[in-house]
Amino acid sequence: MPKLRPRILILTLTAVAALAAVAAALDSVRQSIRHSAVPSVLTPEVKPAPAPNLSPFQRAVETDLSRQVASNIAYQDGYFVGGDPPPNIGVCTDVAIRSFRASGVDLKSMVQEDERTHPSGYKIERRDPNIDHRRCRNLAVFFKHRAKQLPIEGPNADWEPGDIVLWDCGTGVAGHIGVISTNVDEAGVPLVVHHWPGQVVMEQDWLYRLPVLYHFRWKA
């Protein structure tokens, strides 16, 4: 094969480079078109529910839930003398305890009182005011005695802001607790404020991610 003269070789290489640049540009356009077809929101849209007529109790609970969500409270279990962890840490039960306390309902003292009233109902060998109110299984018993129990699914569930939900984490007993928010997902299912291990306090579309055991409404 005859050797290409230097000028012809340069022109050939320039043409090849130009074609490569055009191909890259076309590929970029194709990628842009393909990505524009993907919805920009890949998770269910969160939207406010129709403005409910909140009771003073519900409004106080929801205000404190918003505070907890914004406070970056880390998940940390433990035993605390006095029954309250530091404000920057907590577990799922503390979400309910703190929000109810903001409304004037002291679950810590009320659980102790209910344990004395129904000693056989709690199945506790030795009562401990520092921790009993921070256990889901004890709160389930307490709310059965002191709150209104409602359906857990279907149209009669009638979830309202401030309602308590308790889930089964695979043991057959209440293992996780959350409080119903004022917001709903795109399907109209209420969001829940809760505290899952390894996370901060969050408002999520979590209501039916685990089997629901109980739905309670406080008799304010």
CYANA upper distance limits for C-alpha pairs under 8 A (distance plus 0.5 A):
  4 LEU  CA      8 ILE  CA      6.75
  4 LEU  CA      9 LEU  CA      6.49
  5 ARG  CA      9 LEU  CA      6.73
  6 PRO  CA     10 ILE  CA      6.69
  7 ARG  CA     11 LEU  CA      6.85
  8 ILE  CA     12 THR  CA      6.64
  9 LEU  CA     13 LEU  CA      6.74
 10 ILE  CA     14 THR  CA      6.66
 11 LEU  CA     15 ALA  CA      6.72
 12 THR  CA     16 VAL  CA      6.80
 13 LEU  CA     17 ALA  CA      6.71
 14 THR  CA     18 ALA  CA      6.71
 15 ALA  CA     19 LEU  CA      6.74
 16 VAL  CA     20 ALA  CA      6.74
 17 ALA  CA     21 ALA  CA      6.73
 18 ALA  CA     22 VAL  CA      6.80
 19 LEU  CA     23 ALA  CA      6.70
 20 ALA  CA     24 ALA  CA      6.68
 21 ALA  CA     25 ALA  CA      6.71
 22 VAL  CA     26 LEU  CA      6.75
 23 ALA  CA     27 ASP  CA      6.69
 24 ALA  CA     28 SER  CA      6.70
 25 ALA  CA     29 VAL  CA      6.84
 26 LEU  CA     30 ARG  CA      6.77
 27 ASP  CA     31 GLN  CA      6.67
 28 SER  CA     32 SER  CA      6.65
 29 VAL  CA     33 ILE  CA      6.73
 30 ARG  CA     34 ARG  CA      6.66
 31 GLN  CA     35 HIS  CA      6.66
 32 SER  CA     36 SER  CA      6.61
 33 ILE  CA     37 ALA  CA      7.15
 34 ARG  CA     38 VAL  CA      7.75
 41 VAL  CA     45 GLU  CA      7.96
 44 PRO  CA    185 ASP  CA      6.85
 44 PRO  CA    186 GLU  CA      6.50
 45 GLU  CA    185 ASP  CA      6.41
 45 GLU  CA    186 GLU  CA      5.79
 46 VAL  CA    183 ASN  CA      7.67
 46 VAL  CA    184 VAL  CA      6.69
 46 VAL  CA    185 ASP  CA      5.20
 46 VAL  CA    186 GLU  CA      6.64
 47 LYS  CA    183 ASN  CA      6.58
 47 LYS  CA    184 VAL  CA      6.34
 47 LYS  CA    185 ASP  CA      6.61
 47 LYS  CA    186 GLU  CA      7.31
 48 PRO  CA    182 THR  CA      7.40
 48 PRO  CA    183 ASN  CA      5.01
 48 PRO  CA    184 VAL  CA      6.56
 49 ALA  CA    182 THR  CA      6.72
 49 ALA  CA    183 ASN  CA      5.47
 49 ALA  CA    184 VAL  CA      6.04
 49 ALA  CA    188 GLY  CA      8.16
 52 PRO  CA    182 THR  CA      8.31
 54 LEU  CA     58 GLN  CA      6.06
 54 LEU  CA     59 ARG  CA      6.20
 54 LEU  CA    161 PRO  CA      8.34
 55 SER  CA     59 ARG  CA      6.57
 56 PRO  CA     60 ALA  CA      6.64
 56 PRO  CA    103 SER  CA      8.33
 57 PHE  CA     61 VAL  CA      6.74
 57 PHE  CA    103 SER  CA      5.95
 57 PHE  CA    220 ALA  CA      7.08
 58 GLN  CA     62 GLU  CA      6.52
 58 GLN  CA    103 SER  CA      8.31
 58 GLN  CA    161 PRO  CA      6.84
 58 GLN  CA    162 GLY  CA      5.89
 59 ARG  CA     63 THR  CA      6.54
 60 ALA  CA     64 ASP  CA      6.84
 60 ALA  CA     99 SER  CA      7.97
 60 ALA  CA    100 PHE  CA      8.48
 60 ALA  CA    102 ALA  CA      6.61
 60 ALA  CA    103 SER  CA      5.49
 61 VAL  CA     65 LEU  CA      6.69
 61 VAL  CA     99 SER  CA      5.28
 61 VAL  CA    100 PHE  CA      6.33
 61 VAL  CA    102 ALA  CA      6.85
 61 VAL  CA    103 SER  CA      6.32
 61 VAL  CA    162 GLY  CA      6.67
 62 GLU  CA     66 SER  CA      6.75
 62 GLU  CA     99 SER  CA      7.85
 62 GLU  CA    161 PRO  CA      7.69
 62 GLU  CA    162 GLY  CA      7.15
 62 GLU  CA    181 SER  CA      7.24
 62 GLU  CA    182 THR  CA      7.80
 63 THR  CA     67 ARG  CA      6.91
 64 ASP  CA     68 GLN  CA      6.69
 64 ASP  CA     98 ARG  CA      7.97
 64 ASP  CA     99 SER  CA      5.71
 64 ASP  CA    102 ALA  CA      6.98
 65 LEU  CA     69 VAL  CA      6.73
 65 LEU  CA     95 VAL  CA      7.88
 65 LEU  CA     99 SER  CA      6.48
 65 LEU  CA    181 SER  CA      8.45
 65 LEU  CA    193 VAL  CA      7.34
 66 SER  CA     70 ALA  CA      6.75
 67 ARG  CA     71 SER  CA      6.60
 68 GLN  CA     72 ASN  CA      7.71
 68 GLN  CA     73 ILE  CA      7.36
 68 GLN  CA     95 VAL  CA      8.09
 68 GLN  CA    201 VAL  CA      6.92
 69 VAL  CA     73 ILE  CA      8.09
 69 VAL  CA    193 VAL  CA      8.16
 69 VAL  CA    200 VAL  CA      8.21
 69 VAL  CA    201 VAL  CA      5.72
 69 VAL  CA    202 MET  CA      5.88
 69 VAL  CA    203 GLU  CA      7.33
 71 SER  CA     88 ASN  CA      8.03
 72 ASN  CA     88 ASN  CA      7.89
 72 ASN  CA    200 VAL  CA      6.17
 72 ASN  CA    201 VAL  CA      7.19
 73 ILE  CA     87 PRO  CA      7.98
 73 ILE  CA     88 ASN  CA      5.30
 73 ILE  CA     89 ILE  CA      5.59
 73 ILE  CA     90 GLY  CA      7.38
 73 ILE  CA    200 VAL  CA      5.71
 73 ILE  CA    201 VAL  CA      6.36
 74 ALA  CA     88 ASN  CA      6.85
 74 ALA  CA     89 ILE  CA      5.23
 74 ALA  CA     90 GLY  CA      7.00
 74 ALA  CA    198 GLY  CA      8.23
 74 ALA  CA    199 GLN  CA      7.08
 74 ALA  CA    200 VAL  CA      5.31
 74 ALA  CA    201 VAL  CA      7.73
 75 TYR  CA     89 ILE  CA      6.19
 75 TYR  CA     90 GLY  CA      5.78
 75 TYR  CA     91 VAL  CA      6.03
 75 TYR  CA    195 HIS  CA      7.48
 75 TYR  CA    196 TRP  CA      7.79
 75 TYR  CA    197 PRO  CA      6.26
 75 TYR  CA    198 GLY  CA      6.43
 75 TYR  CA    199 GLN  CA      6.59
 75 TYR  CA    200 VAL  CA      6.50
 75 TYR  CA    201 VAL  CA      8.32
 76 GLN  CA     89 ILE  CA      6.23
 76 GLN  CA     90 GLY  CA      5.88
 76 GLN  CA     91 VAL  CA      6.70
 76 GLN  CA    197 PRO  CA      8.32
 77 ASP  CA     90 GLY  CA      6.91
 77 ASP  CA     91 VAL  CA      6.53
 78 GLY  CA     85 PRO  CA      8.33
 79 TYR  CA     83 GLY  CA      8.05
 79 TYR  CA     85 PRO  CA      8.41
 79 TYR  CA    130 ASN  CA      7.75
 79 TYR  CA    131 ILE  CA      7.15
 80 PHE  CA     84 ASP  CA      6.52
 80 PHE  CA     85 PRO  CA      6.38
 80 PHE  CA    130 ASN  CA      6.87
 80 PHE  CA    131 ILE  CA      8.01
 81 VAL  CA    130 ASN  CA      6.20
 82 GLY  CA    129 PRO  CA      8.15
 82 GLY  CA    130 ASN  CA      5.90
 83 GLY  CA    108 LYS  CA      8.06
 83 GLY  CA    129 PRO  CA      7.13
 83 GLY  CA    130 ASN  CA      4.37
 83 GLY  CA    131 ILE  CA      6.26
 83 GLY  CA    134 ARG  CA      8.49
 84 ASP  CA    130 ASN  CA      8.09
 85 PRO  CA     89 ILE  CA      7.04
 85 PRO  CA     90 GLY  CA      6.68
 86 PRO  CA     90 GLY  CA      8.01
 90 GLY  CA     94 ASP  CA      6.30
 90 GLY  CA     95 VAL  CA      8.33
 91 VAL  CA     95 VAL  CA      7.69
 91 VAL  CA    195 HIS  CA      6.43
 91 VAL  CA    196 TRP  CA      7.92
 91 VAL  CA    197 PRO  CA      8.00
 92 CYS  CA     96 ALA  CA      7.93
 92 CYS  CA    176 HIS  CA      7.00
 92 CYS  CA    177 ILE  CA      6.34
 92 CYS  CA    178 GLY  CA      7.35
 92 CYS  CA    194 HIS  CA      6.34
 92 CYS  CA    195 HIS  CA      5.00
 92 CYS  CA    196 TRP  CA      6.98
 93 THR  CA     97 ILE  CA      6.74
 93 THR  CA    134 ARG  CA      5.87
 93 THR  CA    135 ARG  CA      7.23
 93 THR  CA    136 CYS  CA      7.05
 93 THR  CA    176 HIS  CA      8.18
 93 THR  CA    177 ILE  CA      6.65
 93 THR  CA    178 GLY  CA      8.19
 94 ASP  CA     98 ARG  CA      6.25
 94 ASP  CA    134 ARG  CA      7.26
 95 VAL  CA     99 SER  CA      6.64
 95 VAL  CA    178 GLY  CA      7.60
 95 VAL  CA    179 VAL  CA      8.08
 95 VAL  CA    193 VAL  CA      8.16
 95 VAL  CA    194 HIS  CA      6.89
 95 VAL  CA    195 HIS  CA      7.51
 95 VAL  CA    201 VAL  CA      8.22
 96 ALA  CA    100 PHE  CA      6.43
 96 ALA  CA    164 ILE  CA      8.31
 96 ALA  CA    177 ILE  CA      8.17
 96 ALA  CA    178 GLY  CA      7.28
 96 ALA  CA    179 VAL  CA      6.95
 97 ILE  CA    101 ARG  CA      6.51
 97 ILE  CA    106 ASP  CA      7.78
 97 ILE  CA    107 LEU  CA      6.48
 97 ILE  CA    108 LYS  CA      7.99
 97 ILE  CA    134 ARG  CA      8.47
 98 ARG  CA    102 ALA  CA      6.77
 99 SER  CA    103 SER  CA      7.29
100 PHE  CA    104 GLY  CA      7.06
100 PHE  CA    105 VAL  CA      5.65
100 PHE  CA    106 ASP  CA      7.25
100 PHE  CA    107 LEU  CA      7.75
101 ARG  CA    105 VAL  CA      5.27
101 ARG  CA    106 ASP  CA      5.54
101 ARG  CA    107 LEU  CA      7.65
106 ASP  CA    110 MET  CA      6.70
107 LEU  CA    111 VAL  CA      6.23
107 LEU  CA    133 HIS  CA      7.25
108 LYS  CA    112 GLN  CA      7.05
108 LYS  CA    129 PRO  CA      7.89
108 LYS  CA    133 HIS  CA      5.82
109 SER  CA    113 GLU  CA      6.76
110 MET  CA    114 ASP  CA      6.59
111 VAL  CA    115 GLU  CA      6.57
111 VAL  CA    132 ASP  CA      8.09
111 VAL  CA    133 HIS  CA      6.38
111 VAL  CA    138 ASN  CA      8.43
111 VAL  CA    139 LEU  CA      8.01
111 VAL  CA    142 PHE  CA      6.75
112 GLN  CA    116 ARG  CA      6.98
112 GLN  CA    129 PRO  CA      6.92
112 GLN  CA    132 ASP  CA      8.27
112 GLN  CA    133 HIS  CA      8.07
113 GLU  CA    117 THR  CA      6.85
114 ASP  CA    118 HIS  CA      6.41
114 ASP  CA    119 PRO  CA      8.38
114 ASP  CA    142 PHE  CA      7.22
115 GLU  CA    119 PRO  CA      5.59
115 GLU  CA    121 GLY  CA      8.19
115 GLU  CA    122 TYR  CA      7.27
115 GLU  CA    127 ARG  CA      8.38
118 HIS  CA    122 TYR  CA      7.81
119 PRO  CA    123 LYS  CA      8.03
119 PRO  CA    124 ILE  CA      8.41
120 SER  CA    124 ILE  CA      8.45
121 GLY  CA    141 VAL  CA      7.61
122 TYR  CA    138 ASN  CA      6.88
122 TYR  CA    141 VAL  CA      7.14
127 ARG  CA    132 ASP  CA      7.45
128 ASP  CA    132 ASP  CA      6.16
129 PRO  CA    133 HIS  CA      7.67
131 ILE  CA    135 ARG  CA      7.47
132 ASP  CA    138 ASN  CA      7.09
133 HIS  CA    138 ASN  CA      7.00
133 HIS  CA    139 LEU  CA      6.91
134 ARG  CA    138 ASN  CA      8.28
134 ARG  CA    139 LEU  CA      8.07
135 ARG  CA    139 LEU  CA      6.90
136 CYS  CA    140 ALA  CA      6.65
136 CYS  CA    166 LEU  CA      8.15
136 CYS  CA    174 ALA  CA      6.23
136 CYS  CA    175 GLY  CA      6.19
136 CYS  CA    176 HIS  CA      6.78
136 CYS  CA    177 ILE  CA      7.14
137 ARG  CA    141 VAL  CA      7.11
137 ARG  CA    173 VAL  CA      7.28
137 ARG  CA    174 ALA  CA      5.76
137 ARG  CA    175 GLY  CA      7.36
138 ASN  CA    142 PHE  CA      6.69
139 LEU  CA    143 PHE  CA      6.49
140 ALA  CA    144 LYS  CA      6.76
140 ALA  CA    166 LEU  CA      7.92
140 ALA  CA    174 ALA  CA      7.36
140 ALA  CA    214 TYR  CA      8.11
141 VAL  CA    145 HIS  CA      7.08
142 PHE  CA    146 ARG  CA      6.66
142 PHE  CA    147 ALA  CA      8.49
143 PHE  CA    147 ALA  CA      5.38
143 PHE  CA    148 LYS  CA      8.09
143 PHE  CA    149 GLN  CA      8.37
143 PHE  CA    216 PHE  CA      7.21
143 PHE  CA    218 TRP  CA      8.40
144 LYS  CA    148 LYS  CA      7.72
144 LYS  CA    149 GLN  CA      7.14
144 LYS  CA    216 PHE  CA      8.29
146 ARG  CA    218 TRP  CA      7.99
146 ARG  CA    219 LYS  CA      7.89
147 ALA  CA    216 PHE  CA      6.53
147 ALA  CA    217 ARG  CA      6.16
147 ALA  CA    218 TRP  CA      5.25
147 ALA  CA    219 LYS  CA      6.01
148 LYS  CA    216 PHE  CA      5.97
148 LYS  CA    217 ARG  CA      5.59
148 LYS  CA    218 TRP  CA      6.81
148 LYS  CA    219 LYS  CA      7.11
149 GLN  CA    214 TYR  CA      7.78
149 GLN  CA    215 HIS  CA      6.32
149 GLN  CA    216 PHE  CA      5.09
149 GLN  CA    217 ARG  CA      7.02
150 LEU  CA    157 ALA  CA      6.79
150 LEU  CA    214 TYR  CA      8.17
150 LEU  CA    215 HIS  CA      5.86
150 LEU  CA    216 PHE  CA      6.42
150 LEU  CA    217 ARG  CA      7.89
151 PRO  CA    156 ASN  CA      6.71
151 PRO  CA    157 ALA  CA      5.06
151 PRO  CA    158 ASP  CA      8.37
151 PRO  CA    214 TYR  CA      8.32
151 PRO  CA    215 HIS  CA      6.93
152 ILE  CA    157 ALA  CA      5.79
152 ILE  CA    212 VAL  CA      6.97
152 ILE  CA    213 LEU  CA      7.77
152 ILE  CA    214 TYR  CA      6.86
152 ILE  CA    215 HIS  CA      6.09
153 GLU  CA    157 ALA  CA      5.50
159 TRP  CA    163 ASP  CA      7.19
159 TRP  CA    180 ILE  CA      7.87
159 TRP  CA    190 PRO  CA      7.71
160 GLU  CA    180 ILE  CA      7.14
160 GLU  CA    181 SER  CA      8.32
160 GLU  CA    182 THR  CA      8.11
161 PRO  CA    179 VAL  CA      8.10
161 PRO  CA    180 ILE  CA      5.47
161 PRO  CA    181 SER  CA      5.52
161 PRO  CA    182 THR  CA      5.64
162 GLY  CA    179 VAL  CA      6.20
162 GLY  CA    180 ILE  CA      5.72
162 GLY  CA    181 SER  CA      7.09
162 GLY  CA    217 ARG  CA      7.89
162 GLY  CA    218 TRP  CA      8.49
163 ASP  CA    179 VAL  CA      6.21
163 ASP  CA    180 ILE  CA      5.76
163 ASP  CA    215 HIS  CA      7.53
163 ASP  CA    216 PHE  CA      6.28
163 ASP  CA    217 ARG  CA      5.35
163 ASP  CA    218 TRP  CA      7.49
164 ILE  CA    177 ILE  CA      7.70
164 ILE  CA    178 GLY  CA      6.53
164 ILE  CA    179 VAL  CA      5.34
164 ILE  CA    180 ILE  CA      6.95
164 ILE  CA    214 TYR  CA      8.37
164 ILE  CA    215 HIS  CA      6.25
164 ILE  CA    216 PHE  CA      5.52
164 ILE  CA    217 ARG  CA      6.82
165 VAL  CA    177 ILE  CA      6.22
165 VAL  CA    178 GLY  CA      5.87
165 VAL  CA    179 VAL  CA      6.69
165 VAL  CA    180 ILE  CA      7.83
165 VAL  CA    207 LEU  CA      8.44
165 VAL  CA    212 VAL  CA      7.56
165 VAL  CA    213 LEU  CA      8.17
165 VAL  CA    214 TYR  CA      6.24
165 VAL  CA    215 HIS  CA      5.34
165 VAL  CA    216 PHE  CA      7.08
166 LEU  CA    174 ALA  CA      6.32
166 LEU  CA    175 GLY  CA      7.66
166 LEU  CA    176 HIS  CA      6.15
166 LEU  CA    177 ILE  CA      4.97
166 LEU  CA    178 GLY  CA      7.10
166 LEU  CA    212 VAL  CA      6.58
166 LEU  CA    213 LEU  CA      6.15
166 LEU  CA    214 TYR  CA      5.63
166 LEU  CA    215 HIS  CA      7.23
167 TRP  CA    173 VAL  CA      8.44
167 TRP  CA    174 ALA  CA      5.98
167 TRP  CA    175 GLY  CA      6.47
167 TRP  CA    176 HIS  CA      5.68
167 TRP  CA    177 ILE  CA      6.82
167 TRP  CA    210 LEU  CA      6.64
167 TRP  CA    211 PRO  CA      6.17
167 TRP  CA    212 VAL  CA      4.98
167 TRP  CA    213 LEU  CA      5.66
167 TRP  CA    214 TYR  CA      7.51
168 ASP  CA    172 GLY  CA      6.22
168 ASP  CA    173 VAL  CA      6.14
168 ASP  CA    174 ALA  CA      5.55
168 ASP  CA    175 GLY  CA      5.99
168 ASP  CA    176 HIS  CA      7.37
168 ASP  CA    210 LEU  CA      7.10
168 ASP  CA    211 PRO  CA      6.01
168 ASP  CA    212 VAL  CA      6.76
168 ASP  CA    213 LEU  CA      6.51
169 CYS  CA    173 VAL  CA      8.19
169 CYS  CA    174 ALA  CA      7.74
169 CYS  CA    175 GLY  CA      5.91
169 CYS  CA    176 HIS  CA      7.34
169 CYS  CA    210 LEU  CA      7.29
169 CYS  CA    211 PRO  CA      8.03
171 THR  CA    175 GLY  CA      8.14
173 VAL  CA    213 LEU  CA      8.27
174 ALA  CA    213 LEU  CA      7.23
177 ILE  CA    194 HIS  CA      7.25
178 GLY  CA    192 VAL  CA      6.60
178 GLY  CA    193 VAL  CA      6.14
178 GLY  CA    194 HIS  CA      5.03
178 GLY  CA    195 HIS  CA      8.04
179 VAL  CA    192 VAL  CA      6.10
179 VAL  CA    193 VAL  CA      5.84
179 VAL  CA    194 HIS  CA      7.10
180 ILE  CA    190 PRO  CA      7.10
180 ILE  CA    191 LEU  CA      6.68
180 ILE  CA    192 VAL  CA      5.11
180 ILE  CA    193 VAL  CA      6.84
181 SER  CA    190 PRO  CA      7.00
181 SER  CA    191 LEU  CA      5.90
181 SER  CA    192 VAL  CA      5.80
181 SER  CA    193 VAL  CA      6.78
181 SER  CA    203 GLU  CA      8.01
182 THR  CA    190 PRO  CA      7.69
182 THR  CA    191 LEU  CA      7.88
183 ASN  CA    190 PRO  CA      6.45
183 ASN  CA    191 LEU  CA      6.18
184 VAL  CA    188 GLY  CA      5.68
184 VAL  CA    189 VAL  CA      5.67
184 VAL  CA    190 PRO  CA      4.63
184 VAL  CA    191 LEU  CA      5.60
184 VAL  CA    205 ASP  CA      8.20
185 ASP  CA    189 VAL  CA      5.95
185 ASP  CA    190 PRO  CA      6.92
185 ASP  CA    191 LEU  CA      7.04
185 ASP  CA    205 ASP  CA      6.93
189 VAL  CA    205 ASP  CA      8.06
189 VAL  CA    207 LEU  CA      8.23
190 PRO  CA    205 ASP  CA      7.60
190 PRO  CA    207 LEU  CA      7.63
191 LEU  CA    203 GLU  CA      6.87
191 LEU  CA    204 GLN  CA      5.86
191 LEU  CA    205 ASP  CA      5.23
191 LEU  CA    206 TRP  CA      7.02
191 LEU  CA    207 LEU  CA      7.14
192 VAL  CA    203 GLU  CA      5.92
192 VAL  CA    204 GLN  CA      5.96
192 VAL  CA    205 ASP  CA      6.84
192 VAL  CA    206 TRP  CA      6.55
192 VAL  CA    207 LEU  CA      6.72
193 VAL  CA    201 VAL  CA      7.45
193 VAL  CA    202 MET  CA      6.00
193 VAL  CA    203 GLU  CA      4.76
193 VAL  CA    204 GLN  CA      6.96
194 HIS  CA    201 VAL  CA      6.25
194 HIS  CA    202 MET  CA      6.28
194 HIS  CA    203 GLU  CA      7.14
194 HIS  CA    204 GLN  CA      8.41
195 HIS  CA    199 GLN  CA      7.16
195 HIS  CA    200 VAL  CA      6.66
195 HIS  CA    201 VAL  CA      5.05
195 HIS  CA    202 MET  CA      6.85
196 TRP  CA    200 VAL  CA      7.81
196 TRP  CA    201 VAL  CA      7.89
206 TRP  CA    210 LEU  CA      8.35
207 LEU  CA    212 VAL  CA      8.23
208 TYR  CA    212 VAL  CA      7.21
